[in-house]
Amino acid sequence: MGKLKPFDPSAYLTNDELIAEYLNAALEDPDPDVFLAAVGNVARARGMSGIAEGSGLGRESLCKALTPGAKPRYDTVLKVLHSLGVKLTVSVT
């Protein structure tokens, strides 16, 4: 029996609606690493190099900022989200 490949959600993030749902679900998790990983998956789905360029970050810096355990600055996260074409909103629960 062959080895299983790791699951790559970026392969399934094919449209804006799926991406929005995916990021919203990640924001509901209390672990901030879940959201960072989700943003990283979306960046891979959209093309990491283009997102790095659009956010004004180097590709390597972008990858480091989106790894579990990273503590990226708020403005870095906003730049990446803007480059992805998404924005955070606040609502009352």
Protein Blocks (a to p, Z undefined) as FASTA:
>chain_A
ZZdddddfklmmmbfklmmmmmmmmmmpmblklmmmmmmmmmmmnopklmmmmnopafkl
mmmmmgghiacdfklmmmmmmmnopacddddZZ
